[in-house]
Amino acid sequence: MSTADDGASIWRSDIALALLATLLALAVNAFAGFPELTNAGGDNDNLLRLVEVRDMLAGQSWFDLHQYRMGLEGGFVMHWSRLVDAPIAAITAVSALTGSTVFAENFAQVLWPALLFCLTVFFTARTARSFAGDGAVLPAVVVGAAALHFLGIFSPGALDHHNVQLMLSMASLSLLLEAPLRRPAALLSGLCAGLMLAVGMETAPYVATIGASVATLFALDADGERPIARDFGLGFAGVSALVFVATIAPSAWGQAQCDAFSTVQFVVAAIAGTGLAAIASVEPAGRTRQRRIASLGLLALILAAVVVFLFPQCLAAPYANLDPRLKELWLDHIDEAQSLFKLLAEDPAGVVARYATPLIALVLMALRLGRGGWRRQDSLVGTLLVVAFIVSAWQVRGSTFSIAFAVIPLAAWIAKWRQRAEASPSRGVALRMAAVWLVSVNAVWTGAAAATSVAFEDSNTAADNGDGADVACQRMASFAALGRLPGTTVLAISNLGSPILAYSGHRVFAGPYHRNVAGNLLALDAFLGSDADARTILADHHVGLVALCPGSPESKLLAAKAPAGFLAGLMRGSVPEWLEPVAGTSGAAVELYHVRLGGYRSGARAAFCRT
């Protein structure tokens, strides 16, 4: 059999394993009844992405990223990429040919995450094969698929862009590892890195790490890395230019946005990619190691100067200019935005779930370095793992990437013990191999952490009332009454914003998005102020309904912040005379009130007891 035939056979094997893992995950979700399709679990981003896709299918311009039904009148511009909307919209549009919009949306919400899951498992298997040989593939698929499944970002309904970013990061790494043997791989790796940046700025550290790793390998070894650096740079710059033209309206080409792909990211990517390709292509610039280092150092200085002098605003922390009230009452309470150190103080069990396997993987990589024989593969995998772990220490959301990258050294570790068990079978070796398997599966640590949390959890902090009630207002059914009412503007806390848009035709002020500053502040002013303040705000902005979720942690936080405020009064059951309870919603998860401004009498309050 030829080498080409061997390669094709290996590809088919890896694809088959990825498909098998995907079908198993789908079967588990199907057996559970795809609960995420009717209970988003508080994930506002998935719901708002669905709304964004609906808006585009309904005729909203490709270049128009306004969310018109959230914020002040006229809405606000979202920072998400149409690159993620497009495939979801395509699946929905094709599925809608069946005649059922509900089926089309549900099908897209199941198929799209499943496709991304399959691709991520496939690239994880390819990465493990390049890193540690054929023996690491099966462990990588088992450990990787389990980790990805329990991370939740590939569950049905997961339309947010984090699963796309993780898939692209693993693809870029896998292709870089294969680049010495497959010429197109470096070009495709650069393309994936460019798409990572285009989809969202959260992956900027990983894109920078991959690019810096390519440049460093070229600086140290020109003979083997020159074509890789050249092709990677061309792919990175080329796709960045294509994305810039395809997703940004010509009228906005001169606008610099730090939180979304814009002229800032395009200019930096174009200079970095073409600069790297030029240095790798021009013989005098890369003739000696000293010249390569000097040339790449000059390129780095040029990039730094461009950012400092042309886009200095992007050097600030991501939320440096956020209103202090929003930081105190919103950002500081976002779970995925917390640091490792805050998690250690508030949820030690959560630290185990998020950081155990990455720490083990870091130890394994350190042992490899200590033993010498450090390879190209070790440099790429190790560097990405270290950066991902550092990012996760800053914000918990980074652990999604560190857990995924940790699978590679863990799979190599398992493969080594499998070889030992085959070469010297014994009870001791078998037990050690079983232990290695167990500690490598992130779900084991997650389960142990969850069990510990439950054991020490106060019964008063349960997520429901013991009867399955949706106290946090996360289920579609909880918004059914709201969906039946004529469209109007609804005053609600930020965590109800996306569900209200997804499950009804109403518009809202608040939503957990950093660009929606004015809408979020207006909602805070209404809820934290007096009844008279709220009445004035509601009248000025033609609000027709107030939605209350008494069991939401956000509602409780705001009520504690302003005990004499409008929201706190509603939660105590004391309702202003100018509000009228909507029939059938008293005591429900989401309580609704009609606004009757004509019936308002200054200072009057009417007692209202929930049934």
C-alpha positions in Angstrom: 0.0 0.0 0.0 1.3 3.5 -0.9 2.0 6.3 1.6 -0.9 8.2 0.1 -3.2 5.2 0.7 -1.9 4.9 4.3 -2.6 8.6 4.8 -6.1 8.3 3.4 -6.8 5.3 5.6 -5.7 7.2 8.7 -7.9 10.1 7.8 -10.9 7.8 7.4 -10.1 6.2 10.7 -9.9 9.6 12.5 -13.1 10.8 10.8 -14.9 7.5 11.8 -13.9 7.9 15.5 -15.0 11.5 15.5 -18.3 10.6 14.0 -18.8 7.8 16.5 -18.1 10.1 19.4 -20.6 12.7 17.9 -23.3 10.1 17.4 -22.8 8.9 21.0 -23.1 12.5 22.3 -26.2 13.0 20.2 -27.7 9.8 21.5 -27.2 10.9 25.1 -28.8 14.3 24.4 -31.7 12.7 22.5 -32.3 10.2 25.3 -32.6 13.2 27.7 -35.0 14.8 25.3 -32.8 17.7 24.2 -33.7 19.8 27.3 -31.5 22.7 26.2 -33.9 23.5 23.4 -36.6 24.5 26.0 -34.3 25.5 28.9 -31.3 27.6 27.9 -29.9 27.3 31.4 -29.3 31.0 31.7 -27.1 31.2 28.6 -28.2 34.6 27.2 -25.7 34.5 24.3 -27.2 31.3 22.7 -30.6 32.9 22.7 -29.5 36.2 21.4 -27.6 34.5 18.6 -30.9 32.8 17.7 -32.6 36.1 17.6 -29.8 37.5 15.5 -30.2 34.7 13.0 -34.0 35.2 12.8 -33.5 38.9 12.2 -31.1 38.2 9.3 -33.5 35.6 7.8 -36.3 38.2 8.1 -34.3 40.7 6.0 -31.9 42.6 8.2 -28.8 43.6 6.2 -25.7 41.4 6.4 -23.7 44.4 7.4 -26.3 45.7 9.9 -25.4 44.2 13.4 -27.9 46.4 15.3 -30.1 44.6 17.9 -33.1 46.9 17.5 -35.2 45.2 20.2 -32.7 45.7 23.0 -31.5 49.0 24.5 -32.8 52.4 24.0 -35.0 53.3 21.0 -33.0 52.4 17.9 -31.1 49.6 19.7 -27.4 49.1 19.8 -24.7 47.5 17.6 -23.6 44.1 18.6 -19.9 43.0 18.4 -20.5 39.5 17.1 -19.5 38.2 13.7 -21.8 37.3 10.8 -19.4 34.4 10.1 -21.2 32.5 12.8 -24.7 33.7 11.9 -24.3 32.5 8.3 -24.1 28.7 8.6 -26.8 28.6 11.3 -29.0 30.7 9.1 -28.3 28.4 6.1 -29.2 25.3 8.0 -32.4 27.0 9.3 -33.4 28.2 5.9 -32.9 24.8 4.2 -34.7 23.0 7.1 -37.6 25.5 6.8 -38.5 23.9 3.5 -40.3 21.3 5.5 -42.8 23.9 6.3 -42.2 24.2 10.0 -40.2 27.1 11.4 -40.0 25.5 14.8 -38.6 22.3 13.4 -36.1 24.3 11.3 -34.8 26.2 14.3 -34.6 23.2 16.5 -32.8 21.2 13.8 -30.2 24.0 13.4 -29.8 24.2 17.1 -29.0 20.4 17.2 -27.0 20.1 14.0 -24.7 23.1 14.2 -23.1 22.3 17.6 -22.9 18.6 16.6 -21.0 19.5 13.5 -18.6 21.6 15.5 -18.2 18.9 18.1 -17.3 16.3 15.4 -14.8 18.6 13.8 -13.2 19.5 17.2 -12.9 15.8 18.1 -11.4 15.1 14.7 -8.8 17.8 15.0 -8.0 16.7 18.6 -7.4 13.1 17.3 -5.1 14.5 14.5 -3.2 16.6 17.0 -2.7 13.7 19.3 -1.5 11.5 16.4 1.1 14.1 15.4 2.1 14.7 19.0 2.4 11.1 20.3 1.7 8.6 17.5 -1.1 6.3 16.7 -1.5 5.0 20.2 -2.6 8.4 21.5 -5.5 8.7 19.1 -8.1 6.6 20.9 -7.3 8.2 24.3 -7.6 11.6 22.7 -11.0 10.8 21.3 -12.3 9.3 24.5 -10.9 11.9 26.9 -11.4 14.8 24.4 -15.0 13.9 23.6 -15.9 13.6 27.3 -14.3 16.9 28.1 -16.0 18.7 25.2 -19.4 17.1 26.0 -19.3 18.2 29.6 -18.0 21.7 28.9 -21.5 22.3 27.5 -20.4 24.6 24.6 -21.3 21.9 22.1 -24.7 21.0 23.6 -27.9 21.4 21.5 -28.8 25.0 21.4 -25.2 26.2 21.8 -25.2 28.8 19.1 -22.6 31.1 20.8 -19.3 31.5 19.1 -17.0 29.9 21.7 -17.5 26.4 20.2 -16.4 27.8 16.8 -13.4 29.4 18.3 -12.3 26.2 20.1 -12.7 24.1 16.9 -10.6 26.6 14.9 -7.9 26.7 17.6 -7.6 23.0 17.6 -7.6 22.9 13.8 -4.9 25.5 13.6 -2.7 23.6 16.0 -3.3 20.3 14.3 -2.4 21.7 10.9 0.7 23.3 12.2 1.9 20.0 13.6 1.2 18.3 10.2 2.8 21.2 8.2 6.3 19.6 7.9 4.7 16.6 6.0 1.8 18.3 4.2 2.5 21.5 2.3 -1.0 23.0 2.3 -1.3 22.5 6.1 0.5 25.7 7.1 -1.6 27.8 4.8 -4.8 26.3 6.2 -3.5 26.8 9.7 -3.0 30.5 9.1 -6.5 30.6 7.6 -7.9 29.1 10.8 -6.0 31.5 13.0 -7.3 34.4 11.0 -10.9 33.1 11.3 -10.4 32.7 15.1 -9.6 36.4 15.3 -12.5 37.4 13.0 -15.0 35.4 15.1 -14.2 37.1 18.4 -11.4 38.9 20.3 -11.4 36.4 23.1 -9.0 34.2 21.1 -6.5 37.0 20.4 -4.0 35.5 23.0 -4.1 32.2 21.2 -3.8 33.7 17.8 -0.9 35.7 18.9 0.7 32.6 20.6 0.3 30.6 17.4 1.8 33.3 15.2 4.7 33.9 17.7 5.4 30.2 17.8 5.6 30.0 14.0 7.9 32.9 13.9 10.1 31.6 16.7 10.4 28.1 15.1 11.4 29.8 11.8 14.0 32.0 13.6 15.6 28.9 15.1 15.4 26.6 12.2 15.1 28.3 8.8 15.6 25.1 6.7 12.6 23.2 7.9 10.3 26.1 8.9 10.8 28.6 6.1 7.9 27.4 3.9 5.7 26.9 6.9 6.2 30.5 8.1 5.7 31.8 4.6 2.5 29.9 4.0 1.1 30.5 7.5 1.6 34.2 7.1 0.0 34.3 3.7 -3.0 32.4 4.9 -3.4 34.6 8.0 -3.1 37.9 6.1 -5.2 36.6 3.2 -8.2 35.4 5.1 -8.1 38.6 7.3 -8.4 40.7 4.2 -11.2 38.6 2.9 -13.1 38.7 6.2 -12.7 42.5 6.3 -14.2 43.0 2.9 -16.9 40.4 3.3 -18.2 41.3 6.8 -17.7 45.0 7.2 -19.6 47.6 5.3 -17.4 50.0 3.2 -18.8 52.9 5.1 -17.3 51.4 8.3 -13.8 50.5 7.0 -12.3 53.5 8.8 -13.9 52.7 12.1 -11.7 51.2 14.8 -13.3 48.7 17.1 -11.3 47.0 19.8 -13.9 44.4 20.8 -14.7 43.2 17.2 -13.0 42.6 13.9 -12.4 45.9 12.3 -9.7 48.0 10.7 -7.6 47.5 13.9 -7.4 43.8 13.6 -7.2 43.8 9.8 -4.2 46.2 9.8 -2.4 44.2 12.5 -3.1 40.9 10.8 -2.1 42.2 7.3 1.2 43.6 8.6 2.0 40.5 10.7 1.0 38.0 8.1 2.6 39.6 5.0 5.6 40.6 7.1 6.3 37.1 8.2 5.8 35.7 4.7 8.1 38.4 3.3 10.9 37.6 5.8 10.6 33.9 5.1 10.6 34.5 1.3 13.4 37.1 1.0 16.7 35.3 1.2 18.9 38.1 2.6 16.4 38.6 5.5 16.5 35.0 6.6 20.0 33.9 5.6 21.3 33.6 9.2 19.7 33.1 12.6 20.8 36.6 13.6 19.2 38.2 10.6 16.0 36.2 11.1 15.8 37.3 14.7 16.6 40.9 13.7 14.0 40.9 10.9 11.3 39.4 13.1 12.2 41.8 15.9 11.8 44.8 13.5 8.4 43.4 12.4 7.3 43.2 16.1 8.4 46.8 16.6 6.4 47.9 13.6 3.3 46.1 14.9 3.8 47.7 18.3 4.2 51.1 16.8 1.1 50.7 14.7 -1.0 49.8 17.7 0.5 52.4 20.0 0.2 55.3 17.6 -2.8 54.4 15.5 -5.0 52.5 17.9 -3.9 53.4 21.5 -7.4 52.9 22.8 -7.1 49.2 22.3 -4.3 48.9 24.8 -6.7 49.5 27.7 -8.3 46.6 29.6 -11.4 45.3 27.8 -13.8 46.8 30.3 -11.7 49.7 31.5 -14.4 52.3 30.3 -17.4 50.4 31.6 -19.7 52.4 33.9 -18.8 51.7 37.5 -22.4 50.8 38.3 -22.4 48.1 35.6 -19.1 46.8 36.8 -20.4 46.5 40.3 -23.9 45.1 39.5 -23.2 43.1 36.4 -19.6 42.3 35.4 -18.4 41.4 38.9 -21.1 38.7 39.0 -20.5 37.0 35.7 -19.3 33.5 36.5 -17.1 33.1 33.5 -15.4 36.5 34.0 -14.1 35.6 37.5 -10.4 35.0 38.2 -8.9 31.9 39.5 -8.2 33.6 42.8 -11.8 34.7 43.3 -12.9 31.2 42.4 -10.6 29.8 45.1 -12.2 32.0 47.7 -15.8 31.5 46.7 -16.0 28.0 45.0 -13.0 25.8 45.7 -14.8 22.8 44.2 -15.2 24.7 41.0 -11.4 25.2 40.8 -11.0 21.4 40.7 -13.5 21.1 37.8 -11.8 23.8 35.8 -8.1 23.4 36.5 -7.3 19.9 37.5 -6.6 18.3 34.1 -4.8 21.4 32.7 -2.5 21.4 35.8 -1.7 17.7 35.3 -1.0 18.3 31.6 1.4 21.2 32.5 3.2 18.9 34.9 3.6 16.3 32.1 4.9 18.9 29.7 7.4 20.2 32.4 8.6 16.6 32.9 9.1 16.3 29.1 11.2 19.5 29.1 13.2 18.3 32.1 14.1 15.0 30.4 15.4 16.8 27.4 14.7 16.0 23.8 12.2 18.8 23.5 10.6 18.6 20.1 8.8 20.9 17.7 5.5 19.3 18.7 6.2 19.9 22.4 6.9 23.6 21.7 3.6 24.2 20.0 1.4 22.2 22.3 3.2 23.3 25.5 3.2 27.0 24.6 -0.5 27.1 23.8 -1.3 25.1 27.0 0.6 27.6 29.1 -1.0 30.6 27.6 -4.5 29.1 27.9 -3.8 28.3 31.5 -2.6 31.9 32.2 -5.8 33.3 30.5 -7.9 30.9 32.6 -6.3 32.3 35.7 -7.3 35.8 34.6 -10.8 34.7 33.6 -12.5 31.3 34.1 -13.7 31.3 30.6 -10.2 30.6 29.4 -10.3 27.2 31.1 -12.4 26.0 28.1 -9.3 26.2 26.0 -6.9 24.9 28.6 -9.0 21.8 29.2 -9.1 21.1 25.5 -5.4 21.6 24.9 -4.6 19.5 28.0 -6.2 16.5 26.3 -3.1 16.2 24.0 -0.4 15.5 26.7 -2.9 13.5 28.7 -3.6 11.3 25.7 0.1 10.8 25.2 0.4 9.8 28.9 -2.4 7.3 28.6 -0.8 5.9 25.4 2.5 5.3 27.2 0.8 3.4 30.0 -1.1 1.3 27.5 2.1 0.4 25.9 3.6 -0.6 29.2 0.5 -2.7 30.0 0.9 -4.5 26.7 4.6 -5.0 27.1 4.6 -6.1 30.8 1.1 -7.1 31.8 0.6 -7.2 35.5 -2.0 -6.2 38.1 0.1 -3.2 39.3 0.5 -1.8 35.8 -3.1 -2.3 35.0 -4.2 -0.4 38.1 -1.8 2.4 37.3 -3.1 2.6 33.8 -6.7 2.7 35.1 -5.7 5.5 37.5 -4.1 7.5 34.6 -7.3 7.1 32.6 -9.4 8.3 35.5 -7.4 11.4 36.4 -7.2 12.4 32.7 -11.0 12.5 32.2 -12.1 16.0 33.2 -15.6 14.8 33.8 -14.3 12.7 36.7 -13.0 15.9 38.4 -16.2 17.8 37.5 -18.3 15.1 39.0 -16.2 15.0 42.2 -16.5 18.8 42.4 -20.2 18.7 41.9 -20.6 16.0 44.6 -18.5 18.1 47.0 -20.6 21.2 46.3 -23.9 19.4 46.9 -22.6 17.9 50.1 -21.8 21.3 51.6 -24.5 23.2 49.9 -27.0 25.0 52.2 -30.5 23.7 51.6 -31.6 27.3 51.3 -29.5 27.8 48.2 -31.1 25.2 46.1 -31.9 26.2 42.5 -35.6 25.5 42.8 -38.2 25.2 45.5 -38.1 21.4 45.5 -41.0 21.1 43.2 -39.1 21.8 39.9 -40.2 25.4 39.8 -38.2 27.6 37.4 -37.2 30.1 40.1 -34.3 31.5 37.9 -36.6 32.0 34.9 -34.6 30.1 32.4 -37.3 27.9 30.7 -39.2 28.8 27.5 -42.4 27.8 29.2 -42.0 30.5 31.8 -42.3 33.2 29.1 -45.4 31.7 27.4 -47.8 34.2 29.0 -45.5 37.1 27.9 -45.3 35.8 24.4 -49.1 35.9 24.1 -49.3 39.6 24.9 -49.3 42.3 22.2 -45.8 43.6 21.4 -44.5 46.5 23.6 -41.4 47.5 25.5 -40.8 45.5 28.7 -38.8 46.6 31.7 -36.9 43.6 33.0 -33.6 42.7 34.6 -30.7 42.1 32.2 -30.8 38.3 32.5 -34.3 38.3 31.2 -33.4 40.4 28.1 -32.4 37.7 25.7 -35.1 35.2 26.7 -37.8 37.9 26.2 -36.5 38.6 22.7 -36.2 34.9 21.9 -39.6 33.8 23.3 -41.7 36.9 22.4 -42.1 39.8 20.1 -41.4 42.4 22.7 -38.4 44.7 23.1 -36.3 45.3 26.3 -33.9 47.8 27.7 -31.4 45.6 29.5 -29.3 42.7 28.3 -25.9 41.4 29.6 -23.8 43.0 26.8 -21.1 45.6 27.4 -22.1 47.7 24.4 -25.7 48.1 25.7 -24.6 50.7 28.3 -27.4 53.1 28.0 -30.2 50.5 28.1 -28.7 48.7 31.1 -28.2 51.9 33.0 -31.8 53.0 32.3 -33.1 49.7 33.6 -30.9 50.1 36.7 -32.2 53.6 37.3 -35.8 52.3 37.1 -35.3 49.4 39.4 -33.1 51.0 42.0 -34.9 54.3 42.1 -38.2 55.1 43.8 -41.6 54.3 42.4 -41.9 57.9 41.2 -38.5 57.6 39.4 -39.6 54.3 37.8 -43.0 55.8 36.8 -41.2 58.8 35.0 -38.8 56.5 33.2 -41.6 54.1 32.0 -43.7 57.0 30.8 -40.8 58.7 29.0 -39.9 55.5 27.1 -43.5 54.2 26.5 -43.0 51.0 28.5 -46.1 48.7 28.5 -45.1 45.8 30.7 -42.9 45.1 33.7 -41.5 41.6 34.0 -40.4 40.4 37.4 -38.4 37.2 38.3 -38.3 37.2 42.1 -36.1 34.1 42.3 -33.3 35.4 40.0 -30.0 36.1 41.8 -29.9 39.4 39.8 -33.2 40.5 41.2 -32.1 39.7 44.7 -28.8 41.5 44.2 -30.6 44.7 43.0 -33.2 44.5 45.8 -30.4 44.3 48.4 -28.6 47.2 46.7 -31.7 49.4 47.0 -34.1 48.1 49.7 -36.4 51.0 49.3 -36.3 50.9 45.5 -39.0 50.1 42.9 -37.8 46.5 42.3 -37.4 45.7 46.1 -40.9 46.9 46.6 -42.3 44.6 43.9 -40.4 41.6 45.4 -42.0 42.3 48.7 -45.4 42.2 47.1 -46.1 46.0 47.3 -47.2 47.2 43.9 -47.7 50.8 42.8 -51.2 51.7 41.8 -50.1 52.4 38.3 -49.2 48.7 37.8 -51.8 46.1 37.2 -50.9 42.4 37.5 -51.4 40.4 34.4 -54.0 37.7 35.0 -52.5 34.2 35.6 -49.0 35.3 36.2 -49.2 36.0 40.0 -46.8 33.6 41.7 -45.4 32.4 38.4 -41.7 32.2 37.7 -42.1 35.4 35.6 -44.6 37.8 37.0 -46.0 40.4 34.7 -47.6 43.8 35.2 -49.4 46.1 32.8 -48.3 49.7 33.1 -51.4 52.0 33.7 -49.9 55.5 33.8 -53.3 57.1 33.6 -54.2 55.6 36.9 -51.1 56.7 38.8 -51.6 58.9 41.9 -48.4 60.4 43.4 -47.2 58.6 46.4 -50.0 56.0 46.4 -49.2 52.3 46.7 -51.5 49.3 46.7 -50.7 46.2 48.6 -50.6 43.1 46.5 -50.2 39.6 47.8 -49.0 36.8 45.6 -51.2 33.7 45.5 
